[in-house]
Amino acid sequence: MFISLAFAMSLSVNAQESNGGISPDMLQKIEQSYQDKGADRALRNAIIANPLKKLALNQDNHVATDTYFSNEVKSSGISNQKQSGRCWLFTGLNVMRAQAIAKYHLGSFQFSQDYCFFWDQLEKSNLFLQGVIDSAKKPMDDKMVEWLFKNPLSDGGQFTGICDIITKYGVVPKEVMPETESSDDTAVMSSLLERKLREDALELRDRVAKKEKTATIQERKTDMLANIYRILVLNLGKPPVKFTWTRRDKDSKPINTKEYTPNEFYKEYVGNDLVNGYIMFMNDPTREFHKLYTIDFDRHTYDGHNWTYINLPMNELKKMAISSIKDSTMMYLSCDVGKELNKETGRLDLNNYDYGLLLGTTFGMNKKQRIQSFDSGSTHAMTLMAVDLDEKGVPKKWEVENSWGADYGFNGHLIMTDDWFDAYVFRLVVSKKYVPQDIQEILNQKPIRLPAWDPMFSNEQ
């Protein structure tokens, strides 16, 4: 039986309307609900011509930010990750830098982010290629295979990766391997590396399908990584095997000059056991607290450690954070930094803006609901360095050392109210010495394994 195109389309439209489409009657009600009165017309004109943030700024809350902190770890110079996603690396190195400065009374000092980034990118390339080999017998639409090809490489990361990279390759001072154009702005280099890795991965899958010997496939993978290494050298520079460095005090007076390997420098200026000396925590109200979790394949090196953490209520995280700060020890922190951020003042405050009042609506989700609905997640890592406590020891506000340059926010720092801390801080890395024994014992649990593609960790920092 012949059915005209117009009749078929009308059937389709009717089906869509009956199943939830916007019908003409519904559209009429929606349009009539808007009353184009004088106040709304003036508001519309204002919003059309101005940034929402400017109009939503809560003037009652727009006062000079109190920059006093009762407990503070002093920082020495603000770093700048520029146009890259390396906040995790800068933050981890800043934590270790603070310890080295305090121990040796150094002046302005930084570890080379470029050096660590070089090895991170090579190791992640191997992680991807070996993951492709391991899953080569699975179809391309397998969830793990699909995730691998979507995520062959990134400049993002997390603290466990810092530990594995530094423990394996050591560290060097920034002046020994300074930043380059491609480390400051990673986009082009990263996209080219991803493209090449995907091309190589298809070849490796084909070799597995042809049942080539494992040794032959591994040899080919080594050739592929040699090509990646060359691209990295051309973009980031060649990592030193040995170097000579002069340690200077805070007044730039030379103290001694020595020759080091990167691992020797790590042992002298970092020294502590990064892998076993720190515990990663998270505040995720969508999952059970006081449990141990691990994210499958969320690591930086194939022979390294998956991101593993203890999920805790926020009040328990804060107690450890306060203990650490009081003992002059900075911490790795990650949060949803873009929420309610006033860039001019560097203030993170739930009352910075009143979008609901401006737009005549409400935004009422709690932290659990924001996570469940993909509205919020960890986007940026910074170094937690200060807390302001009231007379009862209750935190009023917190301060972090950022890696967006000294001109951003409050002299390169951001200040967050305690309410904002509750709402948008997700992860904290704490030295074991500040972790109560009963919490440390959670590490003895068999970790609950989460998939690599879990949305909570897709933008891990």
C-alpha positions as a LaTeX table, in Angstrom:
\begin{tabular}{lrrr}
\hline
Residue & $x$ (\AA) & $y$ (\AA) & $z$ (\AA) \\
\hline
Met1 & 0.00 & 0.00 & 0.00 \\
Phe2 & 1.38 & 3.40 & $-0.99$ \\
Ile3 & 1.68 & 6.05 & 1.76 \\
Ser4 & 2.47 & 9.61 & 0.75 \\
Leu5 & 5.49 & 11.38 & 2.24 \\
Ala6 & 3.29 & 14.11 & 3.69 \\
Phe7 & 1.05 & 11.56 & 5.43 \\
Ala8 & 4.10 & 9.72 & 6.79 \\
Met9 & 5.50 & 12.96 & 8.14 \\
Ser10 & 2.19 & 13.82 & 9.78 \\
Leu11 & 2.16 & 10.41 & 11.48 \\
Ser12 & 5.69 & 11.05 & 12.72 \\
Val13 & 4.77 & 14.50 & 14.04 \\
Asn14 & 1.67 & 13.17 & 15.79 \\
Ala15 & 3.73 & 10.38 & 17.38 \\
Gln16 & 6.31 & 12.86 & 18.61 \\
Glu17 & 3.65 & 15.12 & 20.09 \\
Ser18 & 1.91 & 12.25 & 21.88 \\
Asn19 & 5.24 & 11.08 & 23.26 \\
Gly20 & 6.38 & 14.38 & 24.72 \\
Gly21 & 7.07 & 16.73 & 21.81 \\
Ile22 & 6.18 & 20.42 & 21.96 \\
Ser23 & 2.71 & 20.63 & 20.48 \\
Pro24 & 1.15 & 23.87 & 19.18 \\
Asp25 & $-1.05$ & 24.07 & 22.30 \\
Met26 & 1.91 & 23.55 & 24.58 \\
Leu27 & 3.95 & 26.16 & 22.74 \\
Gln28 & 1.09 & 28.64 & 23.05 \\
Lys29 & 0.98 & 28.14 & 26.83 \\
Ile30 & 4.75 & 28.53 & 27.08 \\
Glu31 & 4.72 & 31.74 & 25.05 \\
Gln32 & 1.77 & 33.18 & 26.99 \\
Ser33 & 3.54 & 32.51 & 30.29 \\
Tyr34 & 6.05 & 35.23 & 29.49 \\
Gln35 & 4.67 & 38.68 & 30.23 \\
Asp36 & 6.66 & 41.28 & 28.32 \\
Lys37 & 6.16 & 44.01 & 30.88 \\
Gly38 & 8.33 & 47.05 & 31.44 \\
Ala39 & 10.58 & 45.51 & 34.10 \\
Asp40 & 11.24 & 42.37 & 32.07 \\
Arg41 & 11.87 & 44.42 & 28.95 \\
Ala42 & 14.43 & 46.55 & 30.76 \\
Leu43 & 16.04 & 43.43 & 32.23 \\
Arg44 & 16.18 & 41.82 & 28.79 \\
Asn45 & 17.88 & 44.87 & 27.34 \\
Ala46 & 20.43 & 44.84 & 30.15 \\
Ile47 & 21.22 & 41.12 & 29.82 \\
Ile48 & 21.49 & 41.29 & 26.04 \\
Ala49 & 24.10 & 44.04 & 26.28 \\
Asn50 & 26.09 & 42.89 & 29.34 \\
Pro51 & 27.82 & 39.79 & 30.70 \\
Leu52 & 25.58 & 37.77 & 33.03 \\
Lys53 & 28.30 & 37.69 & 35.69 \\
Lys54 & 28.46 & 41.47 & 35.80 \\
Leu55 & 24.72 & 41.83 & 36.29 \\
Ala56 & 24.43 & 38.93 & 38.76 \\
Leu57 & 27.25 & 40.20 & 40.99 \\
Asn58 & 25.94 & 40.36 & 44.55 \\
Gln59 & 26.85 & 43.91 & 45.58 \\
Asp60 & 25.93 & 43.21 & 49.21 \\
Asn61 & 28.68 & 40.58 & 49.22 \\
His62 & 31.09 & 42.58 & 47.06 \\
Val63 & 33.31 & 43.88 & 49.83 \\
Ala64 & 37.05 & 43.76 & 50.32 \\
Thr65 & 38.15 & 40.15 & 50.83 \\
Asp66 & 39.59 & 39.42 & 54.25 \\
Thr67 & 43.06 & 38.09 & 53.52 \\
Tyr68 & 44.02 & 37.27 & 57.12 \\
Phe69 & 44.53 & 33.59 & 57.95 \\
Ser70 & 45.10 & 32.28 & 61.45 \\
Asn71 & 47.12 & 29.34 & 60.12 \\
Glu72 & 49.16 & 29.61 & 56.93 \\
Val73 & 52.02 & 27.89 & 55.15 \\
Lys74 & 54.06 & 30.56 & 53.38 \\
Ser75 & 54.54 & 30.10 & 49.64 \\
Ser76 & 57.51 & 31.34 & 47.62 \\
Gly77 & 56.52 & 32.47 & 44.17 \\
Ile78 & 53.53 & 31.64 & 42.01 \\
Ser79 & 53.88 & 29.23 & 39.09 \\
Asn80 & 52.01 & 29.48 & 35.80 \\
Gln81 & 50.76 & 26.49 & 33.81 \\
Lys82 & 49.62 & 28.87 & 31.02 \\
Gln83 & 47.63 & 27.23 & 28.21 \\
Ser84 & 47.92 & 23.67 & 29.47 \\
Gly85 & 46.00 & 21.20 & 31.60 \\
Arg86 & 48.96 & 20.48 & 33.88 \\
Cys87 & 47.48 & 21.87 & 37.11 \\
Trp88 & 47.84 & 18.41 & 38.70 \\
Leu89 & 51.58 & 18.46 & 37.95 \\
Phe90 & 52.15 & 22.03 & 39.11 \\
Thr91 & 50.17 & 21.38 & 42.28 \\
Gly92 & 52.04 & 18.20 & 43.16 \\
Leu93 & 55.41 & 19.80 & 42.53 \\
Asn94 & 54.39 & 22.89 & 44.52 \\
Val95 & 53.64 & 20.70 & 47.53 \\
Met96 & 57.13 & 19.19 & 47.29 \\
Arg97 & 58.71 & 22.54 & 46.49 \\
Ala98 & 57.39 & 24.03 & 49.74 \\
Gln99 & 59.02 & 21.22 & 51.71 \\
Ala100 & 62.36 & 21.65 & 49.90 \\
Ile101 & 62.33 & 25.44 & 50.44 \\
Ala102 & 61.61 & 24.99 & 54.15 \\
Lys103 & 64.27 & 22.29 & 54.60 \\
Tyr104 & 67.08 & 24.07 & 52.77 \\
His105 & 66.01 & 27.72 & 53.32 \\
Leu106 & 65.86 & 28.32 & 49.58 \\
Gly107 & 64.70 & 31.48 & 47.89 \\
Ser108 & 62.56 & 31.38 & 44.77 \\
Phe109 & 62.74 & 27.79 & 43.59 \\
Gln110 & 60.71 & 25.48 & 41.37 \\
Phe111 & 61.10 & 21.94 & 40.14 \\
Ser112 & 60.97 & 21.58 & 36.34 \\
Gln113 & 57.41 & 20.92 & 35.26 \\
Asp114 & 58.61 & 20.41 & 31.70 \\
Tyr115 & 60.94 & 17.56 & 32.73 \\
Cys116 & 58.20 & 15.64 & 34.52 \\
Phe117 & 55.71 & 16.38 & 31.75 \\
Phe118 & 58.08 & 14.89 & 29.16 \\
Trp119 & 58.19 & 11.53 & 30.94 \\
Asp120 & 54.47 & 11.69 & 31.71 \\
Gln121 & 53.64 & 11.97 & 28.02 \\
Leu122 & 55.98 & 9.13 & 27.04 \\
Glu123 & 54.63 & 6.88 & 29.79 \\
Lys124 & 51.01 & 7.66 & 28.91 \\
Ser125 & 51.78 & 6.82 & 25.28 \\
Asn126 & 53.07 & 3.42 & 26.35 \\
Leu127 & 50.09 & 2.95 & 28.67 \\
Phe128 & 47.75 & 3.50 & 25.74 \\
Leu129 & 49.62 & 1.32 & 23.24 \\
Gln130 & 49.98 & $-1.55$ & 25.70 \\
Gly131 & 46.33 & $-1.20$ & 26.66 \\
Val132 & 45.46 & $-1.53$ & 22.96 \\
Ile133 & 47.59 & $-4.67$ & 22.69 \\
Asp134 & 45.98 & $-6.16$ & 25.80 \\
Ser135 & 42.47 & $-5.54$ & 24.44 \\
Ala136 & 43.25 & $-6.19$ & 20.76 \\
Lys137 & 41.07 & $-9.31$ & 20.56 \\
Lys138 & 38.01 & $-7.35$ & 21.63 \\
Pro139 & 35.86 & $-5.61$ & 18.99 \\
Met140 & 36.26 & $-1.89$ & 18.32 \\
Asp141 & 32.87 & $-1.18$ & 19.90 \\
Asp142 & 33.88 & $-2.83$ & 23.17 \\
Lys143 & 33.52 & $-0.29$ & 25.98 \\
Met144 & 37.18 & $-0.49$ & 27.02 \\
Val145 & 38.52 & $-0.35$ & 23.47 \\
Glu146 & 36.28 & 2.60 & 22.70 \\
Trp147 & 37.45 & 4.41 & 25.84 \\
Leu148 & 41.11 & 3.81 & 24.94 \\
Phe149 & 40.75 & 5.26 & 21.45 \\
Lys150 & 38.84 & 8.25 & 22.79 \\
Asn151 & 41.54 & 8.89 & 25.39 \\
Pro152 & 44.94 & 7.95 & 23.96 \\
Leu153 & 46.72 & 10.80 & 25.72 \\
Ser154 & 46.07 & 13.97 & 27.70 \\
Asp155 & 47.94 & 16.65 & 29.58 \\
Gly156 & 45.64 & 16.15 & 32.57 \\
Gly157 & 46.29 & 13.85 & 35.47 \\
Gln158 & 46.24 & 13.20 & 39.19 \\
Phe159 & 48.51 & 12.85 & 42.22 \\
Thr160 & 49.18 & 9.12 & 41.90 \\
Gly161 & 50.64 & 9.79 & 38.46 \\
Ile162 & 52.97 & 12.41 & 39.90 \\
Cys163 & 54.22 & 9.88 & 42.45 \\
Asp164 & 54.88 & 7.21 & 39.82 \\
Ile165 & 56.59 & 9.57 & 37.36 \\
Ile166 & 58.83 & 11.24 & 39.94 \\
Thr167 & 59.73 & 8.00 & 41.71 \\
Lys168 & 60.77 & 6.49 & 38.38 \\
Tyr169 & 62.49 & 9.44 & 36.67 \\
Gly170 & 63.38 & 11.81 & 39.48 \\
Val171 & 63.17 & 15.62 & 39.31 \\
Val172 & 65.37 & 18.50 & 38.21 \\
Pro173 & 65.38 & 22.26 & 38.97 \\
Lys174 & 63.35 & 24.36 & 36.57 \\
Glu175 & 66.40 & 26.15 & 35.16 \\
Val176 & 67.87 & 22.80 & 34.10 \\
Met177 & 64.87 & 22.06 & 31.84 \\
Pro178 & 62.71 & 25.19 & 31.46 \\
Glu179 & 59.30 & 25.53 & 29.87 \\
Thr180 & 58.89 & 25.63 & 26.07 \\
Glu181 & 56.22 & 26.94 & 23.73 \\
Ser182 & 54.69 & 23.45 & 23.51 \\
Ser183 & 54.68 & 22.89 & 27.27 \\
Asp184 & 53.13 & 26.31 & 27.86 \\
Asp185 & 50.51 & 25.68 & 25.18 \\
Thr186 & 49.98 & 21.95 & 24.75 \\
Ala187 & 47.02 & 21.82 & 22.37 \\
Val188 & 48.74 & 21.33 & 18.99 \\
Met189 & 51.41 & 18.93 & 20.23 \\
Ser190 & 48.82 & 16.88 & 22.13 \\
Ser191 & 46.47 & 16.61 & 19.16 \\
Leu192 & 49.29 & 15.44 & 16.88 \\
Leu193 & 50.49 & 12.88 & 19.42 \\
Glu194 & 46.94 & 11.58 & 19.83 \\
Arg195 & 46.54 & 11.22 & 16.08 \\
Lys196 & 49.82 & 9.34 & 15.73 \\
Leu197 & 49.04 & 7.07 & 18.67 \\
Arg198 & 45.64 & 6.16 & 17.24 \\
Glu199 & 47.29 & 5.33 & 13.92 \\
Asp200 & 49.87 & 3.17 & 15.69 \\
Ala201 & 47.18 & 1.49 & 17.76 \\
Leu202 & 45.27 & 0.36 & 14.67 \\
Glu203 & 48.46 & $-1.20$ & 13.34 \\
Leu204 & 49.05 & $-3.03$ & 16.63 \\
Arg205 & 45.50 & $-4.41$ & 16.61 \\
Asp206 & 46.06 & $-5.61$ & 13.06 \\
Arg207 & 49.30 & $-7.35$ & 14.07 \\
Val208 & 47.54 & $-9.12$ & 16.93 \\
Ala209 & 44.74 & $-10.19$ & 14.56 \\
Lys210 & 47.39 & $-11.68$ & 12.25 \\
Lys211 & 48.74 & $-13.63$ & 15.26 \\
Glu212 & 52.23 & $-12.18$ & 15.11 \\
Lys213 & 54.57 & $-13.20$ & 17.92 \\
Thr214 & 54.38 & $-11.21$ & 21.15 \\
Ala215 & 58.07 & $-10.31$ & 20.90 \\
Thr216 & 57.57 & $-8.95$ & 17.38 \\
Ile217 & 54.63 & $-6.82$ & 18.48 \\
Gln218 & 56.55 & $-5.48$ & 21.47 \\
Glu219 & 59.50 & $-4.61$ & 19.25 \\
Arg220 & 57.18 & $-2.69$ & 16.95 \\
Lys221 & 55.68 & $-0.89$ & 19.95 \\
Thr222 & 59.19 & 0.15 & 20.98 \\
Asp223 & 59.76 & 1.64 & 17.51 \\
Met224 & 56.50 & 3.56 & 17.84 \\
Leu225 & 57.52 & 4.92 & 21.23 \\
Ala226 & 60.90 & 5.95 & 19.79 \\
Asn227 & 59.01 & 8.12 & 17.31 \\
Ile228 & 56.92 & 9.60 & 20.14 \\
Tyr229 & 60.14 & 10.26 & 22.09 \\
Arg230 & 61.57 & 12.17 & 19.12 \\
Ile231 & 58.43 & 14.31 & 18.83 \\
Leu232 & 58.60 & 15.06 & 22.54 \\
Val233 & 62.29 & 16.02 & 22.35 \\
Leu234 & 61.57 & 18.39 & 19.47 \\
Asn235 & 58.76 & 20.04 & 21.45 \\
Leu236 & 59.86 & 19.85 & 25.07 \\
Gly237 & 63.64 & 19.46 & 24.93 \\
Lys238 & 65.84 & 16.50 & 25.81 \\
Pro239 & 65.72 & 15.42 & 29.48 \\
Pro240 & 69.14 & 15.60 & 31.15 \\
Val241 & 70.89 & 12.46 & 32.33 \\
Lys242 & 73.20 & 14.48 & 34.58 \\
Phe243 & 73.40 & 18.16 & 35.47 \\
Thr244 & 75.33 & 20.54 & 37.70 \\
Trp245 & 73.34 & 22.81 & 39.99 \\
Thr246 & 74.23 & 25.45 & 42.57 \\
Arg247 & 72.01 & 25.67 & 45.62 \\
Arg248 & 71.44 & 29.25 & 46.81 \\
Asp249 & 69.89 & 30.59 & 50.00 \\
Lys250 & 66.97 & 33.02 & 50.21 \\
Asp251 & 69.36 & 35.91 & 49.55 \\
Ser252 & 70.70 & 34.19 & 46.39 \\
Lys253 & 74.02 & 33.49 & 48.09 \\
Pro254 & 75.60 & 30.30 & 46.65 \\
Ile255 & 75.84 & 27.47 & 49.19 \\
Asn256 & 77.24 & 24.55 & 47.21 \\
Thr257 & 77.58 & 23.20 & 43.69 \\
Lys258 & 77.08 & 19.52 & 42.89 \\
Glu259 & 76.53 & 17.21 & 39.98 \\
Tyr260 & 73.31 & 15.19 & 40.12 \\
Thr261 & 71.30 & 12.66 & 38.23 \\
Pro262 & 67.56 & 13.41 & 38.34 \\
Asn263 & 67.01 & 10.52 & 40.76 \\
Glu264 & 69.81 & 11.74 & 43.02 \\
Phe265 & 68.23 & 15.20 & 43.06 \\
Tyr266 & 64.86 & 13.62 & 43.93 \\
Lys267 & 66.37 & 11.73 & 46.87 \\
Glu268 & 68.05 & 14.84 & 48.23 \\
Tyr269 & 65.35 & 17.45 & 47.67 \\
Val270 & 62.15 & 15.39 & 47.93 \\
Gly271 & 63.29 & 12.24 & 49.64 \\
Asn272 & 60.03 & 11.00 & 51.12 \\
Asp273 & 58.17 & 7.91 & 49.90 \\
Leu274 & 55.56 & 9.50 & 47.65 \\
Val275 & 53.73 & 6.29 & 46.78 \\
Asn276 & 53.27 & 5.08 & 50.37 \\
Gly277 & 53.65 & 8.34 & 52.26 \\
Tyr278 & 50.42 & 9.99 & 51.14 \\
Ile279 & 46.75 & 8.98 & 51.16 \\
Met280 & 44.26 & 10.21 & 48.59 \\
Phe281 & 40.82 & 11.18 & 49.87 \\
Met282 & 37.58 & 12.18 & 48.21 \\
Asn283 & 34.29 & 13.68 & 49.28 \\
Asp284 & 31.70 & 12.11 & 46.97 \\
Pro285 & 28.24 & 11.94 & 48.60 \\
Thr286 & 26.96 & 9.77 & 45.72 \\
Arg287 & 29.02 & 6.83 & 47.04 \\
Glu288 & 29.32 & 5.19 & 50.43 \\
Phe289 & 31.71 & 6.84 & 52.86 \\
His290 & 34.54 & 5.06 & 54.72 \\
Lys291 & 35.12 & 2.78 & 51.75 \\
Leu292 & 38.19 & 2.29 & 49.54 \\
Tyr293 & 37.78 & 2.83 & 45.79 \\
Thr294 & 40.07 & 2.41 & 42.79 \\
Ile295 & 39.58 & 3.55 & 39.18 \\
Asp296 & 40.56 & 0.99 & 36.59 \\
Phe297 & 43.32 & 2.10 & 34.18 \\
Asp298 & 43.39 & 5.57 & 35.76 \\
Arg299 & 47.16 & 5.82 & 36.02 \\
His300 & 50.07 & 7.44 & 34.20 \\
Thr301 & 52.41 & 4.48 & 33.78 \\
Tyr302 & 51.55 & 0.94 & 32.73 \\
Asp303 & 53.57 & $-0.49$ & 35.63 \\
Gly304 & 52.29 & 2.15 & 38.08 \\
His305 & 49.39 & 2.53 & 40.47 \\
Asn306 & 45.74 & 3.14 & 39.71 \\
Trp307 & 44.14 & 6.15 & 41.38 \\
Thr308 & 42.95 & 4.74 & 44.70 \\
Tyr309 & 41.18 & 6.79 & 47.36 \\
Ile310 & 39.17 & 6.71 & 50.58 \\
Asn311 & 35.76 & 8.38 & 50.43 \\
Leu312 & 35.11 & 10.46 & 53.55 \\
Pro313 & 32.62 & 12.99 & 54.89 \\
Met314 & 33.84 & 16.55 & 54.59 \\
Asn315 & 34.21 & 17.15 & 58.34 \\
Glu316 & 36.80 & 14.36 & 58.56 \\
Leu317 & 38.72 & 15.74 & 55.59 \\
Lys318 & 38.82 & 19.18 & 57.19 \\
Lys319 & 40.27 & 17.87 & 60.45 \\
Met320 & 43.23 & 16.36 & 58.61 \\
Ala321 & 43.65 & 19.47 & 56.47 \\
Ile322 & 43.78 & 21.70 & 59.54 \\
Ser323 & 46.34 & 19.43 & 61.23 \\
Ser324 & 48.52 & 19.51 & 58.12 \\
Ile325 & 48.40 & 23.30 & 57.75 \\
Lys326 & 49.12 & 23.82 & 61.45 \\
Asp327 & 52.26 & 21.72 & 60.94 \\
Ser328 & 53.31 & 23.87 & 57.92 \\
Thr329 & 52.56 & 21.19 & 55.34 \\
Met330 & 50.74 & 22.07 & 52.11 \\
Met331 & 48.34 & 19.65 & 50.41 \\
Tyr332 & 47.16 & 18.68 & 46.95 \\
Leu333 & 43.50 & 19.71 & 46.51 \\
Ser334 & 41.11 & 19.48 & 43.57 \\
Cys335 & 37.76 & 21.15 & 43.11 \\
Asp336 & 35.22 & 22.55 & 40.66 \\
Val337 & 37.02 & 25.87 & 40.42 \\
Gly338 & 34.76 & 27.56 & 37.87 \\
Lys339 & 31.72 & 27.59 & 40.13 \\
Glu340 & 31.03 & 31.01 & 41.70 \\
Leu341 & 34.57 & 32.26 & 41.02 \\
Asn342 & 35.16 & 36.00 & 41.05 \\
Lys343 & 38.26 & 36.27 & 38.87 \\
Glu344 & 39.02 & 39.84 & 39.87 \\
Thr345 & 39.18 & 39.20 & 43.62 \\
Gly346 & 40.14 & 35.53 & 43.50 \\
Arg347 & 37.23 & 34.77 & 45.82 \\
Leu348 & 35.26 & 31.52 & 45.71 \\
Asp349 & 32.01 & 32.22 & 47.52 \\
Leu350 & 28.49 & 30.79 & 47.12 \\
Asn351 & 27.17 & 34.36 & 47.51 \\
Asn352 & 29.34 & 35.96 & 44.83 \\
Tyr353 & 26.54 & 35.95 & 42.24 \\
Asp354 & 22.76 & 35.79 & 42.37 \\
Tyr355 & 21.78 & 34.32 & 39.02 \\
Gly356 & 18.45 & 33.10 & 40.40 \\
Leu357 & 17.36 & 36.57 & 41.42 \\
Leu358 & 18.49 & 38.00 & 38.08 \\
Leu359 & 16.68 & 35.37 & 36.01 \\
Gly360 & 13.66 & 34.89 & 38.27 \\
Thr361 & 14.28 & 31.25 & 39.12 \\
Thr362 & 16.16 & 29.04 & 41.59 \\
Phe363 & 19.21 & 26.76 & 41.41 \\
Gly364 & 18.72 & 24.42 & 44.32 \\
Met365 & 20.67 & 21.20 & 43.75 \\
Asn366 & 22.88 & 19.93 & 46.54 \\
Lys367 & 26.37 & 18.45 & 46.02 \\
Lys368 & 25.10 & 14.90 & 45.55 \\
Gln369 & 22.54 & 15.99 & 42.97 \\
Arg370 & 25.07 & 18.10 & 41.08 \\
Ile371 & 27.38 & 15.09 & 40.78 \\
Gln372 & 24.58 & 12.71 & 39.79 \\
Ser373 & 23.36 & 15.07 & 37.07 \\
Phe374 & 26.87 & 15.80 & 35.70 \\
Asp375 & 26.55 & 19.44 & 36.74 \\
Ser376 & 29.70 & 19.39 & 38.88 \\
Gly377 & 32.98 & 17.52 & 39.14 \\
Ser378 & 36.66 & 18.06 & 39.79 \\
Thr379 & 38.14 & 20.38 & 37.16 \\
His380 & 41.27 & 21.88 & 38.69 \\
Ala381 & 44.01 & 21.07 & 41.20 \\
Met382 & 45.61 & 23.64 & 43.53 \\
Thr383 & 47.78 & 23.68 & 46.64 \\
Leu384 & 45.90 & 24.07 & 49.92 \\
Met385 & 48.04 & 26.27 & 52.18 \\
Ala386 & 45.96 & 28.21 & 54.71 \\
Val387 & 42.86 & 28.13 & 56.92 \\
Asp388 & 41.29 & 30.83 & 59.06 \\
Leu389 & 39.77 & 29.40 & 62.26 \\
Asp390 & 37.36 & 31.12 & 64.65 \\
Glu391 & 37.80 & 31.07 & 68.43 \\
Lys392 & 36.23 & 27.60 & 68.59 \\
Gly393 & 38.54 & 26.17 & 65.92 \\
Val394 & 35.85 & 26.13 & 63.21 \\
Pro395 & 37.11 & 27.06 & 59.72 \\
Lys396 & 35.79 & 30.30 & 58.23 \\
Lys397 & 37.76 & 30.35 & 54.99 \\
Trp398 & 40.61 & 28.62 & 53.16 \\
Glu399 & 43.41 & 29.71 & 50.81 \\
Val400 & 45.08 & 27.90 & 47.93 \\
Glu401 & 48.20 & 28.61 & 45.93 \\
Asn402 & 47.15 & 28.52 & 42.29 \\
Ser403 & 49.14 & 27.98 & 39.08 \\
Trp404 & 47.63 & 30.67 & 36.86 \\
Gly405 & 50.30 & 33.29 & 37.39 \\
Ala406 & 50.85 & 35.97 & 40.04 \\
Asp407 & 48.43 & 38.44 & 38.42 \\
Tyr408 & 45.40 & 36.18 & 38.77 \\
Gly409 & 43.08 & 36.46 & 41.75 \\
Phe410 & 44.64 & 37.56 & 45.03 \\
Asn411 & 48.34 & 37.71 & 44.12 \\
Gly412 & 48.12 & 34.32 & 42.44 \\
His413 & 46.04 & 32.79 & 45.23 \\
Leu414 & 42.35 & 31.98 & 45.56 \\
Ile415 & 40.36 & 32.37 & 48.79 \\
Met416 & 37.35 & 30.12 & 49.37 \\
Thr417 & 34.67 & 30.41 & 52.01 \\
Asp418 & 34.04 & 27.32 & 54.14 \\
Asp419 & 30.59 & 26.91 & 52.56 \\
Trp420 & 32.15 & 26.91 & 49.10 \\
Phe421 & 34.75 & 24.39 & 50.31 \\
Asp422 & 31.90 & 22.07 & 51.36 \\
Ala423 & 30.08 & 22.44 & 48.06 \\
Tyr424 & 32.84 & 22.20 & 45.48 \\
Val425 & 35.98 & 20.60 & 46.94 \\
Phe426 & 36.27 & 16.94 & 45.94 \\
Arg427 & 39.75 & 15.60 & 46.57 \\
Leu428 & 42.54 & 16.04 & 49.06 \\
Val429 & 45.93 & 14.32 & 49.36 \\
Val430 & 47.26 & 14.16 & 52.92 \\
Ser431 & 50.56 & 12.96 & 54.37 \\
Lys432 & 49.98 & 9.80 & 56.44 \\
Lys433 & 51.29 & 11.48 & 59.59 \\
Tyr434 & 48.08 & 13.58 & 59.74 \\
Val435 & 45.71 & 10.67 & 59.10 \\
Pro436 & 44.12 & 8.96 & 62.14 \\
Gln437 & 44.85 & 5.26 & 62.48 \\
Asp438 & 41.22 & 4.17 & 62.13 \\
Ile439 & 41.06 & 5.92 & 58.74 \\
Gln440 & 44.38 & 4.44 & 57.64 \\
Glu441 & 42.95 & 0.97 & 58.34 \\
Ile442 & 40.42 & 1.52 & 55.53 \\
Leu443 & 43.37 & 0.97 & 53.18 \\
Asn444 & 43.20 & $-2.72$ & 54.20 \\
Gln445 & 39.79 & $-3.07$ & 52.53 \\
Lys446 & 39.49 & $-4.68$ & 49.14 \\
Pro447 & 38.96 & $-1.62$ & 46.92 \\
Ile448 & 35.71 & $-1.19$ & 45.05 \\
Arg449 & 36.74 & $-1.05$ & 41.38 \\
Leu450 & 35.21 & 1.68 & 39.24 \\
Pro451 & 35.50 & 1.73 & 35.43 \\
Ala452 & 37.89 & 4.06 & 33.63 \\
Trp453 & 34.96 & 5.78 & 31.94 \\
Asp454 & 33.15 & 6.64 & 35.17 \\
Pro455 & 31.95 & 10.24 & 34.57 \\
Met456 & 33.19 & 11.38 & 37.96 \\
Phe457 & 36.77 & 10.85 & 36.84 \\
Ser458 & 36.62 & 11.73 & 33.14 \\
Asn459 & 38.25 & 15.14 & 33.80 \\
Glu460 & 40.45 & 14.08 & 36.71 \\
Gln461 & 42.77 & 16.74 & 38.12 \\
\hline
\end{tabular}
